[in-house]
Amino acid sequence: MLSERSKYVRQAAKFKKNTDDVQAPKRVEEVIAKVRNLALEYGLNPEIIEQIYRTMIACFIEFEMKEHRK
């Protein structure tokens, strides 16, 4: 799934107009809220899930920023 996500990130970088579109902090917080709620629903620790997702999102944003600069 991560490999597939990388492909989508690479494609999305071509269409975004600026770095704010890439970083999308509001969207990041929406995703974090969603996964925290899912974690609670499935009996997982929301703090752990949030850390995992924040790390993953940060890595993909960095990757997309590099692609966007090309």
PAPA-766882 format. One record per atom (N, C-alpha, C, O): atom name; z, y, x. Coordinates in nm, 3 decimals. Each point is the difference from the previous one (the first is absolute). Layout:
BEGIN
+-------+---------+---------+---------+
! atome !       Z !       Y !       X !
+-------+---------+---------+---------+
!    CA !       Z !       Y !       X !
...
+-------+---------+---------+---------+
This chain:
BEGIN
+-------+---------+---------+---------+
! atome !       Z !       Y !       X !
+-------+---------+---------+---------+
!     N !   0.000 !  -0.119 !   0.083 !
!    CA !   0.000 !   0.119 !  -0.083 !
!     C !   0.000 !   0.126 !   0.087 !
!     O !  -0.061 !   0.101 !  -0.035 !
!     N !   0.130 !  -0.109 !   0.149 !
!    CA !   0.002 !   0.117 !   0.088 !
!     C !  -0.138 !   0.027 !   0.059 !
!     O !  -0.039 !   0.116 !   0.018 !
!     N !  -0.034 !  -0.220 !   0.013 !
!    CA !  -0.135 !   0.017 !   0.051 !
!     C !  -0.090 !   0.066 !  -0.105 !
!     O !  -0.078 !   0.089 !   0.031 !
!     N !   0.092 !  -0.134 !  -0.153 !
!    CA !  -0.078 !   0.058 !  -0.110 !
!     C !   0.038 !   0.146 !  -0.020 !
!     O !  -0.086 !   0.085 !  -0.021 !
!     N !   0.214 !  -0.056 !   0.029 !
!    CA !   0.048 !   0.138 !  -0.014 !
!     C !  -0.060 !   0.088 !   0.109 !
!     O !  -0.038 !   0.114 !  -0.026 !
!     N !   0.030 !  -0.165 !   0.147 !
!    CA !  -0.059 !   0.076 !   0.111 !
!     C !  -0.143 !   0.040 !  -0.029 !
!     O !  -0.043 !   0.111 !   0.033 !
!     N !  -0.031 !  -0.200 !  -0.095 !
!    CA !  -0.139 !   0.030 !  -0.035 !
!     C !  -0.006 !   0.114 !  -0.102 !
!     O !  -0.084 !   0.090 !   0.012 !
!     N !   0.171 !  -0.093 !  -0.111 !
!    CA !   0.003 !   0.106 !  -0.101 !
!     C !   0.042 !   0.133 !   0.062 !
!     O !  -0.055 !   0.104 !  -0.035 !
!     N !   0.150 !  -0.108 !   0.125 !
!    CA !   0.046 !   0.122 !   0.067 !
!     C !  -0.114 !   0.061 !   0.079 !
!     O !  -0.021 !   0.122 !  -0.005 !
!     N !  -0.053 !  -0.203 !   0.077 !
!    CA !  -0.113 !   0.048 !   0.079 !
!     C !  -0.104 !   0.068 !  -0.092 !
!     O !  -0.054 !   0.105 !   0.034 !
!     N !   0.027 !  -0.166 !  -0.148 !
!    CA !  -0.097 !   0.057 !  -0.093 !
!     C !   0.053 !   0.130 !  -0.062 !
!     O !  -0.074 !   0.097 !  -0.014 !
!     N !   0.201 !  -0.096 !  -0.022 !
!    CA !   0.059 !   0.118 !  -0.063 !
!     C !  -0.001 !   0.120 !   0.093 !
!     O !  -0.017 !   0.114 !  -0.045 !
!     N !   0.035 !  -0.138 !   0.173 !
!    CA !   0.003 !   0.109 !   0.097 !
!     C !  -0.131 !   0.079 !   0.000 !
!     O !  -0.001 !   0.119 !   0.032 !
!     N !  -0.107 !  -0.184 !  -0.066 !
!    CA !  -0.131 !   0.067 !  -0.002 !
!     C !  -0.012 !   0.099 !  -0.115 !
!     O !  -0.078 !   0.095 !   0.008 !
!     N !   0.154 !  -0.115 !  -0.114 !
!    CA !  -0.015 !   0.081 !  -0.120 !
!     C !   0.104 !   0.111 !  -0.014 !
!     O !  -0.018 !   0.091 !  -0.081 !
!     N !   0.123 !  -0.099 !   0.156 !
!    CA !   0.107 !   0.099 !  -0.013 !
!     C !  -0.038 !   0.127 !   0.075 !
!     O !  -0.055 !  -0.005 !   0.110 !
!     N !   0.086 !   0.118 !  -0.172 !
!    CA !  -0.047 !   0.129 !   0.052 !
!     C !   0.085 !   0.054 !   0.114 !
!     O !  -0.051 !   0.068 !   0.089 !
!     N !   0.180 !  -0.099 !  -0.091 !
!    CA !   0.087 !   0.058 !   0.103 !
!     C !   0.120 !  -0.092 !   0.027 !
!     O !   0.018 !  -0.102 !  -0.067 !
!     N !   0.063 !   0.140 !   0.164 !
!    CA !   0.113 !  -0.084 !   0.038 !
!     C !   0.105 !  -0.009 !  -0.111 !
!     O !   0.071 !  -0.100 !  -0.011 !
!     N !  -0.060 !   0.205 !  -0.070 !
!    CA !   0.095 !  -0.006 !  -0.112 !
!     C !  -0.039 !  -0.111 !  -0.098 !
!     O !   0.086 !  -0.069 !  -0.054 !
!     N !  -0.215 !   0.052 !   0.033 !
!    CA !  -0.048 !  -0.109 !  -0.086 !
!     C !   0.034 !  -0.136 !   0.060 !
!     O !   0.030 !  -0.095 !  -0.073 !
!     N !  -0.034 !   0.086 !   0.204 !
!    CA !   0.033 !  -0.126 !   0.067 !
!     C !   0.150 !  -0.027 !  -0.010 !
!     O !   0.040 !  -0.111 !  -0.035 !
!     N !   0.041 !   0.211 !   0.065 !
!    CA !   0.145 !  -0.021 !   0.004 !
!     C !   0.061 !  -0.014 !  -0.139 !
!     O !   0.092 !  -0.080 !  -0.018 !
!     N !  -0.139 !   0.154 !  -0.079 !
!    CA !   0.040 !  -0.010 !  -0.141 !
!     C !   0.148 !  -0.030 !  -0.021 !
!     O !   0.035 !  -0.106 !  -0.053 !
!     N !   0.054 !   0.197 !   0.095 !
!    CA !   0.144 !  -0.028 !  -0.009 !
!     C !   0.049 !  -0.028 !  -0.143 !
!     O !   0.091 !  -0.080 !  -0.019 !
!     N !  -0.149 !   0.146 !  -0.079 !
!    CA !   0.040 !  -0.026 !  -0.139 !
!     C !  -0.031 !  -0.144 !  -0.039 !
!     O !   0.081 !  -0.068 !  -0.063 !
!     N !  -0.200 !   0.022 !   0.102 !
!    CA !  -0.040 !  -0.138 !  -0.031 !
!     C !   0.089 !  -0.100 !   0.072 !
!     O !   0.035 !  -0.104 !  -0.056 !
!     N !   0.002 !   0.134 !   0.180 !
!    CA !   0.089 !  -0.088 !   0.075 !
!     C !   0.131 !  -0.018 !  -0.076 !
!     O !   0.049 !  -0.112 !  -0.015 !
!     N !   0.008 !   0.222 !  -0.033 !
!    CA !   0.127 !  -0.008 !  -0.072 !
!     C !  -0.014 !  -0.075 !  -0.132 !
!     O !   0.093 !  -0.069 !  -0.042 !
!     N !  -0.209 !   0.081 !  -0.022 !
!    CA !  -0.024 !  -0.077 !  -0.123 !
!     C !  -0.001 !  -0.149 !   0.030 !
!     O !   0.058 !  -0.080 !  -0.075 !
!     N !  -0.123 !   0.042 !   0.183 !
!    CA !  -0.005 !  -0.142 !   0.040 !
!     C !   0.139 !  -0.050 !   0.033 !
!     O !   0.037 !  -0.110 !  -0.040 !
!     N !   0.040 !   0.189 !   0.114 !
!    CA !   0.135 !  -0.041 !   0.038 !
!     C !   0.086 !  -0.020 !  -0.125 !
!     O !   0.073 !  -0.098 !  -0.009 !
!     N !  -0.080 !   0.189 !  -0.085 !
!    CA !   0.077 !  -0.014 !  -0.123 !
!     C !  -0.039 !  -0.128 !  -0.074 !
!     O !   0.086 !  -0.072 !  -0.052 !
!     N !  -0.215 !   0.045 !   0.048 !
!    CA !  -0.049 !  -0.120 !  -0.070 !
!     C !   0.053 !  -0.127 !   0.066 !
!     O !   0.049 !  -0.090 !  -0.069 !
!     N !  -0.059 !   0.081 !   0.202 !
!    CA !   0.042 !  -0.123 !   0.067 !
!     C !   0.152 !  -0.017 !  -0.002 !
!     O !   0.051 !  -0.112 !   0.000 !
!     N !   0.022 !   0.223 !   0.000 !
!    CA !   0.146 !  -0.010 !  -0.013 !
!     C !   0.037 !  -0.058 !  -0.136 !
!     O !   0.088 !  -0.085 !  -0.010 !
!     N !  -0.156 !   0.130 !  -0.094 !
!    CA !   0.025 !  -0.053 !  -0.134 !
!     C !  -0.036 !  -0.147 !  -0.009 !
!     O !   0.072 !  -0.079 !  -0.061 !
!     N !  -0.184 !   0.042 !   0.120 !
!    CA !  -0.040 !  -0.141 !   0.001 !
!     C !   0.101 !  -0.085 !   0.077 !
!     O !   0.032 !  -0.112 !  -0.040 !
!     N !   0.019 !   0.167 !   0.149 !
!    CA !   0.100 !  -0.073 !   0.078 !
!     C !   0.123 !  -0.028 !  -0.086 !
!     O !   0.051 !  -0.112 !  -0.001 !
!     N !  -0.004 !   0.211 !  -0.071 !
!    CA !   0.116 !  -0.019 !  -0.087 !
!     C !  -0.030 !  -0.105 !  -0.107 !
!     O !   0.083 !  -0.085 !  -0.031 !
!     N !  -0.202 !   0.093 !  -0.025 !
!    CA !  -0.041 !  -0.094 !  -0.105 !
!     C !   0.000 !  -0.144 !   0.051 !
!     O !   0.034 !  -0.093 !  -0.074 !
!     N !  -0.072 !   0.073 !   0.201 !
!    CA !  -0.009 !  -0.134 !   0.056 !
!     C !   0.121 !  -0.039 !   0.085 !
!     O !  -0.004 !  -0.101 !   0.071 !
!     N !   0.109 !   0.181 !  -0.077 !
!    CA !   0.123 !  -0.035 !   0.069 !
!     C !  -0.004 !   0.019 !   0.151 !
!     O !   0.073 !  -0.067 !   0.073 !
!     N !  -0.158 !   0.158 !  -0.026 !
!    CA !  -0.009 !   0.030 !   0.142 !
!     C !   0.074 !   0.129 !   0.032 !
!     O !   0.022 !   0.084 !  -0.088 !
!     N !   0.017 !  -0.069 !   0.210 !
!    CA !   0.067 !   0.122 !   0.043 !
!     C !  -0.103 !   0.113 !   0.009 !
!     O !  -0.091 !  -0.007 !   0.083 !
!     N !   0.103 !   0.112 !  -0.167 !
!    CA !  -0.100 !   0.107 !   0.001 !
!     C !  -0.005 !   0.078 !   0.131 !
!     O !  -0.104 !   0.054 !   0.035 !
!     N !   0.215 !  -0.049 !   0.038 !
!    CA !   0.001 !   0.071 !   0.128 !
!     C !  -0.092 !  -0.071 !   0.101 !
!     O !  -0.074 !   0.065 !   0.073 !
!     N !   0.081 !  -0.196 !  -0.071 !
!    CA !  -0.085 !  -0.077 !   0.092 !
!     C !  -0.146 !   0.016 !  -0.037 !
!     O !  -0.084 !   0.023 !   0.086 !
!     N !   0.054 !  -0.035 !  -0.214 !
!    CA !  -0.139 !   0.014 !  -0.046 !
!     C !  -0.052 !   0.140 !   0.032 !
!     O !  -0.115 !   0.015 !   0.042 !
!     N !   0.197 !   0.086 !  -0.062 !
!    CA !  -0.043 !   0.136 !   0.031 !
!     C !  -0.032 !   0.014 !   0.149 !
!     O !  -0.101 !   0.060 !   0.036 !
!     N !   0.185 !  -0.113 !   0.049 !
!    CA !  -0.026 !   0.009 !   0.144 !
!     C !  -0.130 !  -0.071 !   0.037 !
!     O !  -0.080 !   0.052 !   0.079 !
!     N !   0.059 !  -0.170 !  -0.135 !
!    CA !  -0.123 !  -0.075 !   0.028 !
!     C !  -0.122 !   0.082 !  -0.043 !
!     O !  -0.095 !   0.014 !   0.076 !
!     N !   0.099 !   0.038 !  -0.198 !
!    CA !  -0.114 !   0.075 !  -0.051 !
!     C !  -0.022 !   0.130 !   0.074 !
!     O !  -0.115 !   0.037 !   0.027 !
!     N !   0.221 !   0.034 !   0.006 !
!    CA !  -0.017 !   0.125 !   0.075 !
!     C !  -0.064 !  -0.027 !   0.136 !
!     O !  -0.085 !   0.077 !   0.045 !
!     N !   0.125 !  -0.185 !   0.020 !
!    CA !  -0.059 !  -0.035 !   0.129 !
!     C !  -0.148 !  -0.035 !  -0.017 !
!     O !  -0.084 !   0.048 !   0.076 !
!     N !   0.054 !  -0.131 !  -0.175 !
!    CA !  -0.138 !  -0.040 !  -0.024 !
!     C !  -0.087 !   0.121 !  -0.036 !
!     O !  -0.111 !   0.014 !   0.051 !
!     N !   0.161 !   0.071 !  -0.138 !
!    CA !  -0.075 !   0.119 !  -0.042 !
!     C !  -0.024 !   0.092 !   0.120 !
!     O !  -0.111 !   0.050 !   0.018 !
!     N !   0.213 !  -0.028 !   0.063 !
!    CA !  -0.015 !   0.085 !   0.118 !
!     C !  -0.106 !  -0.055 !   0.094 !
!     O !  -0.080 !   0.077 !   0.055 !
!     N !   0.078 !  -0.206 !  -0.035 !
!    CA !  -0.101 !  -0.062 !   0.087 !
!     C !  -0.140 !   0.017 !  -0.057 !
!     O !  -0.093 !   0.032 !   0.074 !
!     N !   0.078 !  -0.051 !  -0.203 !
!    CA !  -0.132 !   0.015 !  -0.060 !
!     C !  -0.043 !   0.147 !  -0.003 !
!     O !  -0.119 !   0.029 !   0.014 !
!     N !   0.212 !   0.064 !  -0.033 !
!    CA !  -0.035 !   0.142 !   0.005 !
!     C !  -0.048 !   0.036 !   0.141 !
!     O !  -0.099 !   0.071 !   0.015 !
!     N !   0.169 !  -0.119 !   0.086 !
!    CA !  -0.042 !   0.026 !   0.138 !
!     C !  -0.141 !  -0.055 !   0.025 !
!     O !  -0.084 !   0.067 !   0.060 !
!     N !   0.060 !  -0.188 !  -0.106 !
!    CA !  -0.133 !  -0.062 !   0.013 !
!     C !  -0.105 !   0.083 !  -0.074 !
!     O !  -0.109 !   0.025 !   0.053 !
!     N !   0.141 !   0.017 !  -0.174 !
!    CA !  -0.095 !   0.077 !  -0.078 !
!     C !  -0.026 !   0.137 !   0.062 !
!     O !  -0.112 !   0.049 !  -0.005 !
!     N !   0.213 !   0.012 !   0.064 !
!    CA !  -0.017 !   0.130 !   0.067 !
!     C !  -0.100 !  -0.016 !   0.115 !
!     O !  -0.086 !   0.085 !   0.019 !
!     N !   0.098 !  -0.192 !   0.057 !
!    CA !  -0.095 !  -0.023 !   0.110 !
!     C !  -0.141 !  -0.019 !  -0.053 !
!     O !  -0.096 !   0.053 !   0.056 !
!     N !   0.084 !  -0.128 !  -0.165 !
!    CA !  -0.131 !  -0.021 !  -0.061 !
!     C !  -0.056 !   0.131 !  -0.056 !
!     O !  -0.120 !   0.026 !   0.009 !
!     N !   0.207 !   0.054 !  -0.067 !
!    CA !  -0.041 !   0.126 !  -0.062 !
!     C !  -0.053 !   0.097 !   0.105 !
!     O !  -0.092 !   0.078 !  -0.028 !
!     N !   0.148 !  -0.081 !   0.148 !
!    CA !  -0.043 !   0.089 !   0.107 !
!     C !  -0.138 !  -0.035 !   0.055 !
!     O !  -0.065 !   0.084 !   0.062 !
!     N !   0.022 !  -0.205 !  -0.083 !
!    CA !  -0.131 !  -0.044 !   0.055 !
!     C !  -0.117 !   0.070 !  -0.067 !
!     O !  -0.115 !  -0.025 !   0.035 !
+-------+---------+---------+---------+
